[in-house]
Amino acid sequence: MPCGKALYSYEGKEPGDLKFSKGDIIILRRKVDENWFHGELNGSHGFLPASYIQCIRPLSQTPPQGKALYDFEVKDKDQDKDCLTFTKVRTPMIDHYVNPG
């Protein structure tokens, strides 16, 4: 499981920050950006500065993936230039099985 050891104590500056003490082992859930992680400690979740921890087990380098539940098409390409068009993943339906043997 990805985790890091706290190099310093952190009281948090914003709601949603994770409070921890120097030496705590924090479970790393995801990297928000170069400066922040989202982690867990004793059942509490929140954001923590990356510079406050030493990674013991780094996060996986696998990019996040998802499955489209619905079709989505961009109508106005100028206004929605940052949006992606995607199609719902269709799973083939098997209505019977033929035994090849």
N, C-alpha and C positions, 0 to 999 in steps of 0.2 A: 504494500500500500504506500503511495507517495506520501512523504512526510518531511518535516524540517524541524530543527532545534532552534528555539528562540535565543538569539544572541543578546537581546535586550528586552526589558519589560515594555509593554505597550498598553496604554490606557484607552486608546481610541480617541479620535477627534470628531467623528461624525456618527450619527446613528447607523447601525449596520456594520460598524467596525468590530473586529474580534479583539477582546481584551485578553492579554496573556502575560505571564511572568518569564523572566530570564530562565532558561533551562527547560521550559515546557516543550514537549514534543507535540507538534501541530500536524494534523492530517491535512494534506493539500488536496483540495477538490478540483480547482482549475486555476489557470493563470489568466488573469484579467488583461494585463498588459505587461510591459517590461518592469513596471514598478510595483505591481500589486498582485496578490494571490487572493483567492477565496478559500477559506479553510475551516476546520472544525477542531474544537477542543472541549472535552467534557460535555458533549451534547450541544454546545453553542456553536453557531455558524456566523461567519462574518469576513470582512475584508481585512487584510493585513499587509503592511509594507514588505516587499520582497527583500529589501536591504536589512530587515530585522531578523532574518532567519538564515540558517545554514542548511541547505538541502541535504538530507540524509539519503532519501530515495526520491529521485526526480519524477515529475509527471511524465506520462507517456507522450511521445511525440506524434501519436496518431491524431489527425485532425478530427474535429467533431463531425458527426454525420447525422443525417436525419432522413425521414421518410415522409414524402408529401402525402397528406391525407386528402387533399383536394387539388383540382386544377387551378392555376392562377395565371392570368395573362395580363401583361402591362398594357393599359389602354392608351396612355399618353406618354410616349417614350421620352419626351423632353422634360415633363414634370416629374416623372417617376424614373429618372435615369439611373438611380441606385437600386432599383428593384429588379428581381430576377423573374423570368417566366418559368414555370415548371408544371409538370404533369403528374397527376396522382399515380403512384406506383400501383399497377394492377397485378394482382396475384392470380395466376391461372386457376380455374376451378376444375377439379377432377371429379367427374361424376361416376366413373367406374374404373376398375383396375383390371388389366388383362395380364394374366399370369403367362410369362413367356415360355415356361417349361411345360 
